Amino acid sequence: MNKNKIENAKKLLRSGELVIFPTETVYGLGANANDKNAVKKIYNIKKRPAYNPIICHFANIEEVKKNFHLNKLEELLAKKLWPGPITLILKKRNNSKISKLVSNNSAYVGCRIPNNQIALQLLKNLYFPLAAPSANFSERTSVTRFEDLEKKLIKKIFTIKGEQSKLGLESTVIKVKKNNIELLRLGSITANDILKVASKSKIKFITNSKISPGNLKKHYATKKKIRINVKKIKDDEGLINFGKNNLRSKIINLNLSKKGNLKEASKNLFHFLHKLDKSKCKKIAIAPIPKIELGLTINDRIKRASKK
């Protein structure tokens, strides 16, 4: 880890600039969450609609508590699942300095502590949280490897290079309602993982929440058209396969996991979409992926990516 790079990044963030950094899920585009003008820069450079909220990243749970109210269940989930790919929608305290732009003027903000050493070193001693959506243009494919970052972004913005994201899918977004949990965005932690921690709670899936990012109908999109759940490959299509089958592209073949492992598939998904976008195929075909556990998240991403 390059300490000088992290110190340079901290100076830029303190002065209201943006920084691209790795996390265990996807690369983030970070700004001082307390600085209205810095947050505006995120929306402007990503061409992100103002109604699409941004998750705030914190160094530790104490920093979260300074800004937000946590009830018993929220605190239990936080202690068991942070650092990690879970985002809790929490109610802001009146004295919090976090900009209203982060959450489209709502008092409810998505919060998480990332499980990545570079991200945690960056957050350490900053004394403000980082508003950080994925480091890509709005509606485009998220990024899990440095080489997949848009050249237009890294020319303008200071970037810390990391290894490939360990998980490869964004955080799961949840909100506690009384003693139950609303799952607002599928992510790297499954509903079953959450229920192992909160065994007395029930989970309700909410698919159109306005307080969670990642719920636009068209999202995570490639430049090339995508067909999902394919049974036959067309001549101009590159293939993203899963498991063992007889599907075959004449141009390019990538397999998310030959063993049919959904964790491996999750890690590879966004990188493979970028690879096919840069390849000689004209369109992208994706094999069926089981709609269970992490497969639910993968199917959510490719469905949104394939929207015309």
Secondary structure by P-SEA (a helix, b strand, c coil): ccaaaaaaaaaaaaabbbbbbccccccccccccccaaaaaaaaaaacccccbbbbbbbccaaaaaacccccaaaaaaaaacccccccccccccccccccccccccccbbbbbbbccaaaaaaacccccccccccccccccccccccccccaaaaacbbbbbbccccccccbbbbbbcccbbbbcccccccaaaaaaaaccbbbbbbcccccccccccccccccbbbbcccccccccbbbbcccccccccccbbbbccccccaaaaaacaaaaaaaaaaccccbbbbcccccccaaaaaaaaaaaaacc
